[in-house]
Amino acid sequence: MAGPVSQGSVAARVPGASAGGHGKALALLASLFFMWGFITVINNTLLPHLRSVFDLNYTQTTLIESVWFIAYGVASMPSAFLIERVGYKKAIIIGLSIMAVGALGMIPAARIPSYEITLLALFVIACGIALLQVAANPYVAVIGPPESSESRLTLVQAFNSMGTFFAPYFGGYLILSRTVSGTTLEGTMLTADQRLADAQATQLPYLLVALVLIAIAVVFSRAQLPSLGEDTRRANAEERKHLSLWNHRNLVFGVPAIFIYLIAEIGVANLFINFVSQPAIGNMTHAEAANYLVMLWGGMMVGRFAGAFLMKRFAAENILAAYATAALLVMIGAATLHGPAAMWALIMVGLCHSIMFPTIFALGIKGLGPLTEEGSGLLITAIAGGALVVVQGWLADKVGLQNSFWLTVACEVYILWYALRGARVTAETPAAAAAERT
């Protein structure tokens, strides 16, 4: 996020944006969406692996993911200031470099092995991703025509889902299928030597990830990204004094919508393998369950491509309401059914969750005009809601893994309300309103 970006007027100020010249930049940015989706979902295969290696309970296991999302709360607003100071291109390169350092940190964490160093390395990776998120999401939303911002962001987010689709194959093959814990049934006791060997299985995957991140950073160092221009960097101080984010209910209710949605998405994804592996559900190994996790993320990818198409014909809030209703129904199924029916209900929620983040984000910054910088920063900071996945881990320990999904059901109810009521734009800044008329 390089400064206040008027959702309606930026396209006219970005060289080539109005003529579709931003296509190359969007394609390059799509690679970032792919990579942070890929790395984030590696965690879904890493968590059951670490649970076995370090003999963790569900609370300790989900704490790993909580640390990941705490990084968003810590790094998002400093990222906005960094982007303001150095610009998009340098900030992206810095973000990729931070991610590479964190990925390399996973190598000594696995060799020792150390639960604490693992947490630190993942925190560093997540800080780098937070920097990329703060830059890329609002940039994609405002670089083209305002009337298609939801569709455009959903389309580019589909490449994020493409990364999440391939990540379980990568993690399943290079981590779970090469370990004792990943190829035996839930509850198998490992010896000390087996735990050490299993821990070291993560070294090669994260070395490969680090090398890819460095390569992408080199590509960006040689690339040309359209500049948003100096006049879009920061709102005039006098104009800003008369504007308030609190006048925009779509943002005020959108921030908790992002926060709550992340609790739902991350809780489902991180506990999926453990849930499906249970004897009463799928009765399979973690490595086998990872193949079904691919279907969950594949559904998210398909849902985003479909959502981008549908939003060209129907209002984004109506599409969000339909997806939220479907998510509510399948999560009730996951919390109450048994055997394969419960497993397939949980898989289907990937399709239902697909458009939620990009659509809520685009609806949240609608009409903000020169306040878009601050609004975007708040929405990205709300990704820290994923840290509360530890609450679901605690519920799983207390009332059972399946019953913990009632927390997800409650999250879907709020998203549905936001689509029907909370996303209404009740105020629009003069700059954004003028841009809408042009």
Buried (B, 14 or more C-beta within 10 A) or exposed (E): BBBBBBBBBBBEBBEBBEEEEBEBBBEBBBEBBBBBBBBBBBBBBBBBBBBBBBEBEBBBBBBBBBBBBBBBBBBBBBBBEBBBEBBBBBBBBBBBBBBBBBBBBBBBBBBBBBBEBBBBBBBBBBBBBBBBBBBBBBBBBBBBBBEBBBBBBBBBBBBBBBBBBBBBBBBBBBBBBBBBBBBBEBEEEBEEEBBBBBBBBBBBBBBEBBEBBBEBBEEBEEBEBBBBBEEBBBBEEEBBEEBEBEBBBBBBBBBBBBBBBBBBBBBBBBBBBBBBBBEEBBBBBBBBBBBBBBBBBBBBBBBBBBBBEBBEEEBBBEBBBBBBBBBBBBBBBBBBBEEEEBBBBBBBBBBBBBBBBBBBBBBBBBBBBBBBBBBBBBBBBBBBBBBBBBBBBBBBBEEEBBEBBBBBBBBBBBBBBBBBEBBEBEBBBEBBEBBBEE
